[in-house]
Amino acid sequence: MERTTVERIDYPGEGLAEEQVPAAPYELVVAWLEAAVERGRSGGDVPEPTAMAVATEGSDGIPNVRTVLLRVVEPEGLGFYCHLDSTKGRELAARPVAALTLTWPAIFRAIRARGRVVELDRDTVTAYFTSRPWGSRISAWTSEQSQPVDARDPLQARYAALAARWPDTGSPDDVPVPPRWGGFRIIPEEVEFWAGRSNRLHDRHVFVRTGPGTLADPAAWRRFRRQP
């Protein structure tokens, strides 16, 4: 078997010095996310800056990881939306803990976090659902997320039927919220900021929860540097 040659690249990132790290993680989460969004607009090499890997634990004890879109950025935590009967929805209901990673290779940055999970309330879910494009709202009804399907044709037929049932009127209320569509907020116990540097001597700054409080509350966190 022929061995694949992997090209090695250096990480000439700006790094992250101690004086650049705030007393609580929320400020830096927002700053790095905004920088990634701006890079996506201007440089084009961060096409989906809110893409976030979320890991849960399956009933067999084996982790599951998938990519979702970060849609909740608040001092209380970081969250996303999905079908509650999807694999991740069922796993989070059974064991409400998760880990997440936001990775932006083009700017040599990543954020890791892990902690407990709570389901978002229906008012929050409804407000977000009605902000989605009409086609995305129809798709939320179309897909029984994570369930097997024999082919694409049944999905397209179901989408067409639902689109006829709830045509696009330009109103945010023209498609009702599916009863089993919702979201989750991850409330971190640990947050790590990774900043790439040359020669693999990366910067890793870690916040560990020491008490109650939000991501913006310095009294709730202890900070230290972790070796690369």
LINUR-V220958 format. One record per helix or strand. SS is the DSSP state (a for helix, b for strand). FROM is the first residue (numbers start at 1). LEN is the number of residues. If there is no record, write none. Layout:
# LINUR-V220958
ss->{SS SS}
from->{FROM FROM}
len->{LEN LEN}
This chain:
# LINUR-V220958
ss->{a a b b b b a b a b a a a b a b a b}
from->{18 26 51 63 72 77 87 97 105 109 122 134 153 181 198 203 218 221}
len->{3 17 7 7 3 7 8 8 3 11 8 9 13 15 3 7 3 5}
